Amino acid sequence: MTRRPPFAPFLVLALVLAAAACGGPAGSRRPPLPEAPPVIEPVPETPVAADEGRPGVLERLPGVAPPVRDLLVEPEGEEPAPGILLVHAWWGLDPGTRDLARDLSAAGYLVVVPDLYEQVVATSRISARELIRGVAPDRARELLAAGLARLAAHPRFDGKAFALAVEQGGDFLVPFAAERAAAGAEPAFRGLVLDSTNLSLHEADLPRLGCPVLWLVGASSAAFDAAVEQRWKERAREGGVDLTVRLVPEAGVGLLDPRSLGYRQAARDQALAAILDWLRARR
């Protein structure tokens, strides 16, 4: 009988780990997992270009102490424009978020993105998880309110406000929007867009949102379930909220986040087109 060398199990383990480090099978799209320390980006004293040669400025968010920055991107031209309060995913105010803000602005929207991480940008999923856990709900509401006030005070704002949250950003936006709707605060949101947000965590808030909601998720995502979708819609209808569910084919979660596991540019393009069509219908 042939004996298996005693190191065989370790060889198998080494091969598995090597495959994981290289991204797994050839069809895998798992991005690398850098473990560098989070990046600290200070709050500018005066507005500065977010990325040299590209639209958008980083500036101090008015009325907030200690100081916090936001990203402001204006559409071309000088005419009034509707506004979007953009809530970033768990990476923070990173390049992917800035690119999304520019895409929305290029479609004719004035976009403001408050920095919920207050100068810090995550560089790994470990740091992102710790950073998002460290955001106090009250502070998040304060920063979102300041961002919306920044939008409302802009000379080009036409009075029509929307909000879009990417992934975990929806966990801050949904309760914020529900509280504003209950208080009758102005400007009222004309619509909310949620990318892959787990609405099961916010079923109590769904009837209180006071405006239409577009929820996007990849059709292959484990987060989607037809029975859960039906329950969400029933809860939304209790408050007269129109909840639209849009499935993006051959995609998972994190449709708008280039650093999300399983990200596909084609899925992002489809999601962005669906968002812009939905927003135009409510302008």
Secondary structure, 3 states (H helix, E strand, C coil): CCCCCCCHHHHHHHHHHHHHHCCCCCCCCCCCCCCCCCEECCCCCCCEECCCCCCCEEEECCCCCCCCEEEEECCCCCCCEEEEEEECCCCCCCHHHHHHHHHHHHCCCEEEEECCCCCEECCCHHHHHHHHHCCCHHHHHHHHHHHHHHHHHCCCEEEEEEEEEEHHHHHHHHHHHHHHHHHCCCCCEEEEEEECCCHHHHCCCHHHCCCCEEEEEECCCCCCCHHHHHHHHHHHHHCCCCEEEEEECCCCCCCCCCCCCCCCHHHHHHHHHHHHHHHHCCC
